[in-house]
Amino acid sequence: MTAPNADLRAAYAWARVGRERLLTWLESLPGDVYTLDRPDFAFGSLRNVQVHVADCYRMWIAARGLGEPVTRLDARALTDVAALRAAFADVDALVERALAAFTSPDEPRRVTFGDRELEVTGRWLVMHPLTHEFHHKGQLLTMGRVLGFPYPAGPDTDLGLPEEAAALGLLTEPGA
């Protein structure tokens, strides 16, 4: 028997492999490049884009999906990639809580978005920030290239292979 939300859990694990590659690359950049403010960049800096991505998970899944109180992250307090790793560790725990809570992931649920009420599912609440992360990953790689630090040849930042996620211990069952 397949565990509830096994498909979502696997998709998120594969995405985490690509995120790890991106974070490793970002750690290789000179320290001031990560927080360098450029008004011509979306959200102003590499760091700020990642803060936005983490907040997307937090707002859609925690606030709207689970009804948890959420305060947006303060980018100025997250001064380096290590701090963003910690923020994403919290996101990982959040996604796991959501996967445990969304026992009927395709059941419609109503959530508030600004002044609108939307009908979505638990599956959508997980997939929206996950796909949004990939949208911004492309921006991050382009921003790095513009700053003179192209992503190196080698492993890409797309979905990791199932065996890569398993090797990193990302595909274990909840509570294992």
Buried (B, 14 or more C-beta within 10 A) or exposed (E): EEEBBEEBBBBBBBBBBBBBBBBEBBBEBEEEBBBBEBEEBBBBBBBBBBBBBBBBBBBBBBBBBBEEEBEEBEBEEBEEBEBBBEBBEBBBEBBBBBBEBBEEBEEEBEBEEEEEEEEBBBBBBBBBBBEBBBEBBEBBBBBBEEBEBEBEEEBEBEBBEBEBBBEEEBBEEEEE
